[in-house]
Amino acid sequence: MRMDEGEFGWCGECGEAIAEKRLDIDPTATHCASCAGAISRA
Ligand SMILES: [Zn+2]
């Protein structure tokens, strides 16, 4: 594991794990792709 386990890696909306690829692209991502998409559209 590169990152400490903690706040990162888990969607703040639905609690699902955030894909590692997504975190590679955006390490600050706090929501899974599904929820982030819903948020950015809102
Ligand atoms: Zn989510």
mmCIF file of the protein (N, C-alpha, C, O) and its ligand, coordinates in Angstrom:
data_MODEL
# 
_entry.id   MODEL 
# 
loop_
_entity.id 
_entity.type 
_entity.pdbx_number_of_molecules 
1 polymer     1 
2 non-polymer 1 
# 
_entity_poly.entity_id                      1 
_entity_poly.type                           'polypeptide(L)' 
_entity_poly.nstd_linkage                   no 
_entity_poly.nstd_monomer                   no 
_entity_poly.pdbx_seq_one_letter_code       MRMDEGEFGWCGECGEAIAEKRLDIDPTATHCASCAGAISRA 
_entity_poly.pdbx_seq_one_letter_code_can   MRMDEGEFGWCGECGEAIAEKRLDIDPTATHCASCAGAISRA 
_entity_poly.pdbx_strand_id                 A 
# 
loop_
_entity_poly_seq.entity_id 
_entity_poly_seq.num 
_entity_poly_seq.mon_id 
_entity_poly_seq.hetero 
1 1  MET n 
1 2  ARG n 
1 3  MET n 
1 4  ASP n 
1 5  GLU n 
1 6  GLY n 
1 7  GLU n 
1 8  PHE n 
1 9  GLY n 
1 10 TRP n 
1 11 CYS n 
1 12 GLY n 
1 13 GLU n 
1 14 CYS n 
1 15 GLY n 
1 16 GLU n 
1 17 ALA n 
1 18 ILE n 
1 19 ALA n 
1 20 GLU n 
1 21 LYS n 
1 22 ARG n 
1 23 LEU n 
1 24 ASP n 
1 25 ILE n 
1 26 ASP n 
1 27 PRO n 
1 28 THR n 
1 29 ALA n 
1 30 THR n 
1 31 HIS n 
1 32 CYS n 
1 33 ALA n 
1 34 SER n 
1 35 CYS n 
1 36 ALA n 
1 37 GLY n 
1 38 ALA n 
1 39 ILE n 
1 40 SER n 
1 41 ARG n 
1 42 ALA n 
# 
loop_
_struct_asym.id 
_struct_asym.entity_id 
A 1 
B 2 
# 
loop_
_chem_comp.id 
_chem_comp.type 
_chem_comp.mon_nstd_flag 
ALA 'L-peptide linking' y 
ARG 'L-peptide linking' y 
ASP 'L-peptide linking' y 
CYS 'L-peptide linking' y 
GLU 'L-peptide linking' y 
GLY 'peptide linking'   y 
HIS 'L-peptide linking' y 
ILE 'L-peptide linking' y 
LEU 'L-peptide linking' y 
LYS 'L-peptide linking' y 
MET 'L-peptide linking' y 
PHE 'L-peptide linking' y 
PRO 'L-peptide linking' y 
SER 'L-peptide linking' y 
THR 'L-peptide linking' y 
TRP 'L-peptide linking' y 
ZN  non-polymer         . 
# 
_pdbx_entity_nonpoly.entity_id   2 
_pdbx_entity_nonpoly.name        ? 
_pdbx_entity_nonpoly.comp_id     ZN 
# 
_pdbx_nonpoly_scheme.asym_id         B 
_pdbx_nonpoly_scheme.entity_id       2 
_pdbx_nonpoly_scheme.mon_id          ZN 
_pdbx_nonpoly_scheme.ndb_seq_num     1 
_pdbx_nonpoly_scheme.pdb_seq_num     101 
_pdbx_nonpoly_scheme.auth_seq_num    101 
_pdbx_nonpoly_scheme.pdb_mon_id      ZN 
_pdbx_nonpoly_scheme.auth_mon_id     ZN 
_pdbx_nonpoly_scheme.pdb_strand_id   A 
_pdbx_nonpoly_scheme.pdb_ins_code    . 
# 
loop_
_atom_site.group_PDB 
_atom_site.id 
_atom_site.type_symbol 
_atom_site.label_atom_id 
_atom_site.label_alt_id 
_atom_site.label_comp_id 
_atom_site.label_asym_id 
_atom_site.label_entity_id 
_atom_site.label_seq_id 
_atom_site.pdbx_PDB_ins_code 
_atom_site.Cartn_x 
_atom_site.Cartn_y 
_atom_site.Cartn_z 
_atom_site.occupancy 
_atom_site.B_iso_or_equiv 
_atom_site.pdbx_formal_charge 
_atom_site.auth_seq_id 
_atom_site.auth_comp_id 
_atom_site.auth_asym_id 
_atom_site.auth_atom_id 
_atom_site.pdbx_PDB_model_num 
ATOM   1   N  N  . MET A 1 1  ? 0.832   -1.198 0.000   1.00 0.00 ? 1   MET A N  1 
ATOM   2   C  CA . MET A 1 1  ? 0.000   0.000  0.000   1.00 0.00 ? 1   MET A CA 1 
ATOM   3   C  C  . MET A 1 1  ? 0.872   1.256  0.000   1.00 0.00 ? 1   MET A C  1 
ATOM   4   O  O  . MET A 1 1  ? 1.774   1.397  0.826   1.00 0.00 ? 1   MET A O  1 
ATOM   5   N  N  . ARG A 1 2  ? 0.599   2.142  -0.914  1.00 0.00 ? 2   ARG A N  1 
ATOM   6   C  CA . ARG A 1 2  ? 1.358   3.381  -0.987  1.00 0.00 ? 2   ARG A CA 1 
ATOM   7   C  C  . ARG A 1 2  ? 0.811   4.398  -0.004  1.00 0.00 ? 2   ARG A C  1 
ATOM   8   O  O  . ARG A 1 2  ? 1.558   5.179  0.586   1.00 0.00 ? 2   ARG A O  1 
ATOM   9   N  N  . MET A 1 3  ? -0.479  4.377  0.161   1.00 0.00 ? 3   MET A N  1 
ATOM   10  C  CA . MET A 1 3  ? -1.117  5.380  1.001   1.00 0.00 ? 3   MET A CA 1 
ATOM   11  C  C  . MET A 1 3  ? -1.526  4.785  2.341   1.00 0.00 ? 3   MET A C  1 
ATOM   12  O  O  . MET A 1 3  ? -1.775  3.586  2.466   1.00 0.00 ? 3   MET A O  1 
ATOM   13  N  N  . ASP A 1 4  ? -1.585  5.631  3.305   1.00 0.00 ? 4   ASP A N  1 
ATOM   14  C  CA . ASP A 1 4  ? -2.093  5.195  4.604   1.00 0.00 ? 4   ASP A CA 1 
ATOM   15  C  C  . ASP A 1 4  ? -3.576  4.884  4.468   1.00 0.00 ? 4   ASP A C  1 
ATOM   16  O  O  . ASP A 1 4  ? -4.308  5.565  3.750   1.00 0.00 ? 4   ASP A O  1 
ATOM   17  N  N  . GLU A 1 5  ? -3.988  3.881  5.146   1.00 0.00 ? 5   GLU A N  1 
ATOM   18  C  CA . GLU A 1 5  ? -5.411  3.582  5.144   1.00 0.00 ? 5   GLU A CA 1 
ATOM   19  C  C  . GLU A 1 5  ? -6.111  4.541  6.097   1.00 0.00 ? 5   GLU A C  1 
ATOM   20  O  O  . GLU A 1 5  ? -5.656  4.772  7.217   1.00 0.00 ? 5   GLU A O  1 
ATOM   21  N  N  . GLY A 1 6  ? -7.197  5.079  5.641   1.00 0.00 ? 6   GLY A N  1 
ATOM   22  C  CA . GLY A 1 6  ? -7.887  6.053  6.478   1.00 0.00 ? 6   GLY A CA 1 
ATOM   23  C  C  . GLY A 1 6  ? -9.032  6.671  5.706   1.00 0.00 ? 6   GLY A C  1 
ATOM   24  O  O  . GLY A 1 6  ? -9.919  5.976  5.211   1.00 0.00 ? 6   GLY A O  1 
ATOM   25  N  N  . GLU A 1 7  ? -8.996  7.978  5.613   1.00 0.00 ? 7   GLU A N  1 
ATOM   26  C  CA . GLU A 1 7  ? -10.075 8.672  4.939   1.00 0.00 ? 7   GLU A CA 1 
ATOM   27  C  C  . GLU A 1 7  ? -10.085 8.360  3.453   1.00 0.00 ? 7   GLU A C  1 
ATOM   28  O  O  . GLU A 1 7  ? -11.137 8.365  2.813   1.00 0.00 ? 7   GLU A O  1 
ATOM   29  N  N  . PHE A 1 8  ? -8.907  8.090  2.911   1.00 0.00 ? 8   PHE A N  1 
ATOM   30  C  CA . PHE A 1 8  ? -8.800  7.925  1.471   1.00 0.00 ? 8   PHE A CA 1 
ATOM   31  C  C  . PHE A 1 8  ? -9.239  6.537  1.038   1.00 0.00 ? 8   PHE A C  1 
ATOM   32  O  O  . PHE A 1 8  ? -9.076  5.557  1.764   1.00 0.00 ? 8   PHE A O  1 
ATOM   33  N  N  . GLY A 1 9  ? -9.792  6.480  -0.146  1.00 0.00 ? 9   GLY A N  1 
ATOM   34  C  CA . GLY A 1 9  ? -10.094 5.197  -0.737  1.00 0.00 ? 9   GLY A CA 1 
ATOM   35  C  C  . GLY A 1 9  ? -11.533 4.755  -0.577  1.00 0.00 ? 9   GLY A C  1 
ATOM   36  O  O  . GLY A 1 9  ? -11.947 3.737  -1.131  1.00 0.00 ? 9   GLY A O  1 
ATOM   37  N  N  . TRP A 1 10 ? -12.296 5.530  0.189   1.00 0.00 ? 10  TRP A N  1 
ATOM   38  C  CA . TRP A 1 10 ? -13.685 5.147  0.402   1.00 0.00 ? 10  TRP A CA 1 
ATOM   39  C  C  . TRP A 1 10 ? -14.596 6.313  0.048   1.00 0.00 ? 10  TRP A C  1 
ATOM   40  O  O  . TRP A 1 10 ? -14.373 7.451  0.462   1.00 0.00 ? 10  TRP A O  1 
ATOM   41  N  N  . CYS A 1 11 ? -15.609 6.008  -0.714  1.00 0.00 ? 11  CYS A N  1 
ATOM   42  C  CA . CYS A 1 11 ? -16.541 7.043  -1.141  1.00 0.00 ? 11  CYS A CA 1 
ATOM   43  C  C  . CYS A 1 11 ? -17.258 7.651  0.060   1.00 0.00 ? 11  CYS A C  1 
ATOM   44  O  O  . CYS A 1 11 ? -17.806 6.940  0.902   1.00 0.00 ? 11  CYS A O  1 
ATOM   45  N  N  . GLY A 1 12 ? -17.241 8.984  0.120   1.00 0.00 ? 12  GLY A N  1 
ATOM   46  C  CA . GLY A 1 12 ? -17.893 9.671  1.227   1.00 0.00 ? 12  GLY A CA 1 
ATOM   47  C  C  . GLY A 1 12 ? -19.406 9.667  1.097   1.00 0.00 ? 12  GLY A C  1 
ATOM   48  O  O  . GLY A 1 12 ? -20.119 10.016 2.038   1.00 0.00 ? 12  GLY A O  1 
ATOM   49  N  N  . GLU A 1 13 ? -19.892 9.270  -0.074  1.00 0.00 ? 13  GLU A N  1 
ATOM   50  C  CA . GLU A 1 13 ? -21.331 9.289  -0.310  1.00 0.00 ? 13  GLU A CA 1 
ATOM   51  C  C  . GLU A 1 13 ? -21.949 7.918  -0.061  1.00 0.00 ? 13  GLU A C  1 
ATOM   52  O  O  . GLU A 1 13 ? -22.879 7.771  0.733   1.00 0.00 ? 13  GLU A O  1 
ATOM   53  N  N  . CYS A 1 14 ? -21.415 6.928  -0.751  1.00 0.00 ? 14  CYS A N  1 
ATOM   54  C  CA . CYS A 1 14 ? -22.036 5.604  -0.689  1.00 0.00 ? 14  CYS A CA 1 
ATOM   55  C  C  . CYS A 1 14 ? -21.189 4.604  0.104   1.00 0.00 ? 14  CYS A C  1 
ATOM   56  O  O  . CYS A 1 14 ? -21.649 3.503  0.408   1.00 0.00 ? 14  CYS A O  1 
ATOM   57  N  N  . GLY A 1 15 ? -19.950 4.989  0.438   1.00 0.00 ? 15  GLY A N  1 
ATOM   58  C  CA . GLY A 1 15 ? -19.120 4.119  1.261   1.00 0.00 ? 15  GLY A CA 1 
ATOM   59  C  C  . GLY A 1 15 ? -18.417 3.021  0.484   1.00 0.00 ? 15  GLY A C  1 
ATOM   60  O  O  . GLY A 1 15 ? -17.708 2.200  1.065   1.00 0.00 ? 15  GLY A O  1 
ATOM   61  N  N  . GLU A 1 16 ? -18.609 3.005  -0.822  1.00 0.00 ? 16  GLU A N  1 
ATOM   62  C  CA . GLU A 1 16 ? -17.917 2.019  -1.651  1.00 0.00 ? 16  GLU A CA 1 
ATOM   63  C  C  . GLU A 1 16 ? -16.451 2.398  -1.779  1.00 0.00 ? 16  GLU A C  1 
ATOM   64  O  O  . GLU A 1 16 ? -16.087 3.568  -1.655  1.00 0.00 ? 16  GLU A O  1 
ATOM   65  N  N  . ALA A 1 17 ? -15.622 1.408  -2.027  1.00 0.00 ? 17  ALA A N  1 
ATOM   66  C  CA . ALA A 1 17 ? -14.206 1.673  -2.258  1.00 0.00 ? 17  ALA A CA 1 
ATOM   67  C  C  . ALA A 1 17 ? -14.039 2.449  -3.556  1.00 0.00 ? 17  ALA A C  1 
ATOM   68  O  O  . ALA A 1 17 ? -14.684 2.153  -4.561  1.00 0.00 ? 17  ALA A O  1 
ATOM   69  N  N  . ILE A 1 18 ? -13.164 3.445  -3.518  1.00 0.00 ? 18  ILE A N  1 
ATOM   70  C  CA . ILE A 1 18 ? -12.860 4.198  -4.731  1.00 0.00 ? 18  ILE A CA 1 
ATOM   71  C  C  . ILE A 1 18 ? -11.773 3.459  -5.488  1.00 0.00 ? 18  ILE A C  1 
ATOM   72  O  O  . ILE A 1 18 ? -10.777 3.030  -4.905  1.00 0.00 ? 18  ILE A O  1 
ATOM   73  N  N  . ALA A 1 19 ? -11.969 3.314  -6.798  1.00 0.00 ? 19  ALA A N  1 
ATOM   74  C  CA . ALA A 1 19 ? -11.015 2.580  -7.611  1.00 0.00 ? 19  ALA A CA 1 
ATOM   75  C  C  . ALA A 1 19 ? -9.624  3.187  -7.504  1.00 0.00 ? 19  ALA A C  1 
ATOM   76  O  O  . ALA A 1 19 ? -9.459  4.407  -7.522  1.00 0.00 ? 19  ALA A O  1 
ATOM   77  N  N  . GLU A 1 20 ? -8.636  2.323  -7.392  1.00 0.00 ? 20  GLU A N  1 
ATOM   78  C  CA . GLU A 1 20 ? -7.256  2.795  -7.232  1.00 0.00 ? 20  GLU A CA 1 
ATOM   79  C  C  . GLU A 1 20 ? -6.833  3.634  -8.436  1.00 0.00 ? 20  GLU A C  1 
ATOM   80  O  O  . GLU A 1 20 ? -6.102  4.615  -8.297  1.00 0.00 ? 20  GLU A O  1 
ATOM   81  N  N  . LYS A 1 21 ? -7.303  3.236  -9.619  1.00 0.00 ? 21  LYS A N  1 
ATOM   82  C  CA . LYS A 1 21 ? -6.982  4.001  -10.825 1.00 0.00 ? 21  LYS A CA 1 
ATOM   83  C  C  . LYS A 1 21 ? -7.502  5.426  -10.696 1.00 0.00 ? 21  LYS A C  1 
ATOM   84  O  O  . LYS A 1 21 ? -6.845  6.386  -11.098 1.00 0.00 ? 21  LYS A O  1 
ATOM   85  N  N  . ARG A 1 22 ? -8.683  5.537  -10.132 1.00 0.00 ? 22  ARG A N  1 
ATOM   86  C  CA . ARG A 1 22 ? -9.276  6.854  -9.972  1.00 0.00 ? 22  ARG A CA 1 
ATOM   87  C  C  . ARG A 1 22 ? -8.430  7.693  -9.018  1.00 0.00 ? 22  ARG A C  1 
ATOM   88  O  O  . ARG A 1 22 ? -8.238  8.889  -9.238  1.00 0.00 ? 22  ARG A O  1 
ATOM   89  N  N  . LEU A 1 23 ? -7.936  7.075  -7.980  1.00 0.00 ? 23  LEU A N  1 
ATOM   90  C  CA . LEU A 1 23 ? -7.102  7.793  -7.018  1.00 0.00 ? 23  LEU A CA 1 
ATOM   91  C  C  . LEU A 1 23 ? -5.751  8.136  -7.620  1.00 0.00 ? 23  LEU A C  1 
ATOM   92  O  O  . LEU A 1 23 ? -5.142  9.141  -7.252  1.00 0.00 ? 23  LEU A O  1 
ATOM   93  N  N  . ASP A 1 24 ? -5.279  7.308  -8.541  1.00 0.00 ? 24  ASP A N  1 
ATOM   94  C  CA . ASP A 1 24 ? -4.029  7.630  -9.229  1.00 0.00 ? 24  ASP A CA 1 
ATOM   95  C  C  . ASP A 1 24 ? -4.199  8.903  -10.045 1.00 0.00 ? 24  ASP A C  1 
ATOM   96  O  O  . ASP A 1 24 ? -3.307  9.749  -10.104 1.00 0.00 ? 24  ASP A O  1 
ATOM   97  N  N  . ILE A 1 25 ? -5.365  9.019  -10.674 1.00 0.00 ? 25  ILE A N  1 
ATOM   98  C  CA . ILE A 1 25 ? -5.643  10.179 -11.507 1.00 0.00 ? 25  ILE A CA 1 
ATOM   99  C  C  . ILE A 1 25 ? -5.928  11.399 -10.633 1.00 0.00 ? 25  ILE A C  1 
ATOM   100 O  O  . ILE A 1 25 ? -5.447  12.500 -10.899 1.00 0.00 ? 25  ILE A O  1 
ATOM   101 N  N  . ASP A 1 26 ? -6.711  11.180 -9.595  1.00 0.00 ? 26  ASP A N  1 
ATOM   102 C  CA . ASP A 1 26 ? -7.085  12.285 -8.715  1.00 0.00 ? 26  ASP A CA 1 
ATOM   103 C  C  . ASP A 1 26 ? -6.988  11.832 -7.264  1.00 0.00 ? 26  ASP A C  1 
ATOM   104 O  O  . ASP A 1 26 ? -7.960  11.341 -6.691  1.00 0.00 ? 26  ASP A O  1 
ATOM   105 N  N  . PRO A 1 27 ? -5.804  12.002 -6.673  1.00 0.00 ? 27  PRO A N  1 
ATOM   106 C  CA . PRO A 1 27 ? -5.569  11.521 -5.302  1.00 0.00 ? 27  PRO A CA 1 
ATOM   107 C  C  . PRO A 1 27 ? -6.466  12.199 -4.277  1.00 0.00 ? 27  PRO A C  1 
ATOM   108 O  O  . PRO A 1 27 ? -6.602  11.723 -3.150  1.00 0.00 ? 27  PRO A O  1 
ATOM   109 N  N  . THR A 1 28 ? -7.071  13.301 -4.667  1.00 0.00 ? 28  THR A N  1 
ATOM   110 C  CA . THR A 1 28 ? -7.922  14.005 -3.711  1.00 0.00 ? 28  THR A CA 1 
ATOM   111 C  C  . THR A 1 28 ? -9.372  13.554 -3.808  1.00 0.00 ? 28  THR A C  1 
ATOM   112 O  O  . THR A 1 28 ? -10.237 14.044 -3.082  1.00 0.00 ? 28  THR A O  1 
ATOM   113 N  N  . ALA A 1 29 ? -9.627  12.616 -4.713  1.00 0.00 ? 29  ALA A N  1 
ATOM   114 C  CA . ALA A 1 29 ? -10.997 12.159 -4.891  1.00 0.00 ? 29  ALA A CA 1 
ATOM   115 C  C  . ALA A 1 29 ? -11.545 11.593 -3.585  1.00 0.00 ? 29  ALA A C  1 
ATOM   116 O  O  . ALA A 1 29 ? -10.908 10.756 -2.945  1.00 0.00 ? 29  ALA A O  1 
ATOM   117 N  N  . THR A 1 30 ? -12.704 12.048 -3.206  1.00 0.00 ? 30  THR A N  1 
ATOM   118 C  CA . THR A 1 30 ? -13.326 11.567 -1.975  1.00 0.00 ? 30  THR A CA 1 
ATOM   119 C  C  . THR A 1 30 ? -14.617 10.820 -2.266  1.00 0.00 ? 30  THR A C  1 
ATOM   120 O  O  . THR A 1 30 ? -15.304 10.360 -1.355  1.00 0.00 ? 30  THR A O  1 
ATOM   121 N  N  . HIS A 1 31 ? -14.936 10.706 -3.554  1.00 0.00 ? 31  HIS A N  1 
ATOM   122 C  CA . HIS A 1 31 ? -16.142 9.995  -3.941  1.00 0.00 ? 31  HIS A CA 1 
ATOM   123 C  C  . HIS A 1 31 ? -15.820 9.056  -5.091  1.00 0.00 ? 31  HIS A C  1 
ATOM   124 O  O  . HIS A 1 31 ? -14.916 9.318  -5.884  1.00 0.00 ? 31  HIS A O  1 
ATOM   125 N  N  . CYS A 1 32 ? -16.558 7.969  -5.176  1.00 0.00 ? 32  CYS A N  1 
ATOM   126 C  CA . CYS A 1 32 ? -16.364 7.039  -6.267  1.00 0.00 ? 32  CYS A CA 1 
ATOM   127 C  C  . CYS A 1 32 ? -16.804 7.696  -7.584  1.00 0.00 ? 32  CYS A C  1 
ATOM   128 O  O  . CYS A 1 32 ? -17.467 8.733  -7.578  1.00 0.00 ? 32  CYS A O  1 
ATOM   129 N  N  . ALA A 1 33 ? -16.434 7.094  -8.681  1.00 0.00 ? 33  ALA A N  1 
ATOM   130 C  CA . ALA A 1 33 ? -16.714 7.679  -9.985  1.00 0.00 ? 33  ALA A CA 1 
ATOM   131 C  C  . ALA A 1 33 ? -18.208 7.941  -10.143 1.00 0.00 ? 33  ALA A C  1 
ATOM   132 O  O  . ALA A 1 33 ? -18.615 8.965  -10.691 1.00 0.00 ? 33  ALA A O  1 
ATOM   133 N  N  . SER A 1 34 ? -19.002 7.022  -9.668  1.00 0.00 ? 34  SER A N  1 
ATOM   134 C  CA . SER A 1 34 ? -20.445 7.143  -9.806  1.00 0.00 ? 34  SER A CA 1 
ATOM   135 C  C  . SER A 1 34 ? -20.971 8.364  -9.062  1.00 0.00 ? 34  SER A C  1 
ATOM   136 O  O  . SER A 1 34 ? -21.710 9.175  -9.619  1.00 0.00 ? 34  SER A O  1 
ATOM   137 N  N  . CYS A 1 35 ? -20.580 8.481  -7.800  1.00 0.00 ? 35  CYS A N  1 
ATOM   138 C  CA . CYS A 1 35 ? -21.059 9.590  -6.978  1.00 0.00 ? 35  CYS A CA 1 
ATOM   139 C  C  . CYS A 1 35 ? -20.431 10.906 -7.427  1.00 0.00 ? 35  CYS A C  1 
ATOM   140 O  O  . CYS A 1 35 ? -21.102 11.939 -7.443  1.00 0.00 ? 35  CYS A O  1 
ATOM   141 N  N  . ALA A 1 36 ? -19.172 10.877 -7.786  1.00 0.00 ? 36  ALA A N  1 
ATOM   142 C  CA . ALA A 1 36 ? -18.505 12.102 -8.247  1.00 0.00 ? 36  ALA A CA 1 
ATOM   143 C  C  . ALA A 1 36 ? -19.198 12.617 -9.502  1.00 0.00 ? 36  ALA A C  1 
ATOM   144 O  O  . ALA A 1 36 ? -19.371 13.823 -9.674  1.00 0.00 ? 36  ALA A O  1 
ATOM   145 N  N  . GLY A 1 37 ? -19.590 11.702 -10.372 1.00 0.00 ? 37  GLY A N  1 
ATOM   146 C  CA . GLY A 1 37 ? -20.284 12.106 -11.582 1.00 0.00 ? 37  GLY A CA 1 
ATOM   147 C  C  . GLY A 1 37 ? -21.610 12.753 -11.239 1.00 0.00 ? 37  GLY A C  1 
ATOM   148 O  O  . GLY A 1 37 ? -22.001 13.756 -11.835 1.00 0.00 ? 37  GLY A O  1 
ATOM   149 N  N  . ALA A 1 38 ? -22.284 12.176 -10.288 1.00 0.00 ? 38  ALA A N  1 
ATOM   150 C  CA . ALA A 1 38 ? -23.575 12.730 -9.887  1.00 0.00 ? 38  ALA A CA 1 
ATOM   151 C  C  . ALA A 1 38 ? -23.394 14.104 -9.272  1.00 0.00 ? 38  ALA A C  1 
ATOM   152 O  O  . ALA A 1 38 ? -24.214 14.999 -9.476  1.00 0.00 ? 38  ALA A O  1 
ATOM   153 N  N  . ILE A 1 39 ? -22.312 14.267 -8.516  1.00 0.00 ? 39  ILE A N  1 
ATOM   154 C  CA . ILE A 1 39 ? -22.065 15.553 -7.852  1.00 0.00 ? 39  ILE A CA 1 
ATOM   155 C  C  . ILE A 1 39 ? -21.691 16.616 -8.874  1.00 0.00 ? 39  ILE A C  1 
ATOM   156 O  O  . ILE A 1 39 ? -22.204 17.735 -8.839  1.00 0.00 ? 39  ILE A O  1 
ATOM   157 N  N  . SER A 1 40 ? -20.783 16.253 -9.794  1.00 0.00 ? 40  SER A N  1 
ATOM   158 C  CA . SER A 1 40 ? -20.309 17.253 -10.753 1.00 0.00 ? 40  SER A CA 1 
ATOM   159 C  C  . SER A 1 40 ? -21.444 17.675 -11.685 1.00 0.00 ? 40  SER A C  1 
ATOM   160 O  O  . SER A 1 40 ? -21.418 18.765 -12.258 1.00 0.00 ? 40  SER A O  1 
ATOM   161 N  N  . ARG A 1 41 ? -22.438 16.799 -11.829 1.00 0.00 ? 41  ARG A N  1 
ATOM   162 C  CA . ARG A 1 41 ? -23.571 17.150 -12.685 1.00 0.00 ? 41  ARG A CA 1 
ATOM   163 C  C  . ARG A 1 41 ? -24.563 18.026 -11.943 1.00 0.00 ? 41  ARG A C  1 
ATOM   164 O  O  . ARG A 1 41 ? -25.332 18.763 -12.560 1.00 0.00 ? 41  ARG A O  1 
ATOM   165 N  N  . ALA A 1 42 ? -24.548 17.948 -10.646 1.00 0.00 ? 42  ALA A N  1 
ATOM   166 C  CA . ALA A 1 42 ? -25.569 18.648 -9.860  1.00 0.00 ? 42  ALA A CA 1 
ATOM   167 C  C  . ALA A 1 42 ? -25.422 20.165 -9.993  1.00 0.00 ? 42  ALA A C  1 
ATOM   168 O  O  . ALA A 1 42 ? -26.196 20.915 -9.400  1.00 0.00 ? 42  ALA A O  1 
HETATM 169 ZN ZN . ZN  B 2 .  ? -20.045 6.524  -4.204  1.00 0.00 2 101 ZN  A ZN 1 
# 
